[in-house]
Amino acid sequence: MHTAKRTGVERAKVRQRLRHRCVHQFVDFVTMKKLILIAVVVYTSNSALGVAITNCSKIRYFGSFSGYNLPFKLGNEFNETEALRKKAYMLACFDEKGVLKWYEKRLDGNMEFRHEFIYNSDGNLKTVKGSNSEGKITVHSYD
């Protein structure tokens, strides 16, 4: 009889430990979700569109682009509020001198492709770094 009670007590302790472990795992899961949410909020706080804005004096929004040479010609400019309502648009970053630093095509709020531009001291295009939604990066250098 004494051993049966001990077994019951041991079972209760095991159940309690398992419950405790499950609660901690759930708390860790909830904590991780909160951390991810905080990271997303911090990342998107720079813009309602979720773009990390660095070295930009002005962000502008466009409805179209054209041309075969880089950088593409951007057209049909509108404001950020209109961009949030559109399915597809171009987002462009300009420095304080009005020089294009990068642009990005967005479709359904997600980046489709992005081109970043580096210019030489003469103002001519030196390097273009392109990336797509799958993370593929290409770099073109010009002399």
Secondary structure, DSSP 8 states (H G I E B T S, - for coil): -HHHHHHHHHHHHHHHHHHHHHHHHHHHHHHHHHHHHHHHHHHHTT-TT-----S-SEEEEEEEEE-SSSS-EEEEEE-HHHHHH-SEEEEEEE-TT--EEEEEEEETTEEEEEEEEEE-TTS-EEEEEEEETT--EEEEE--
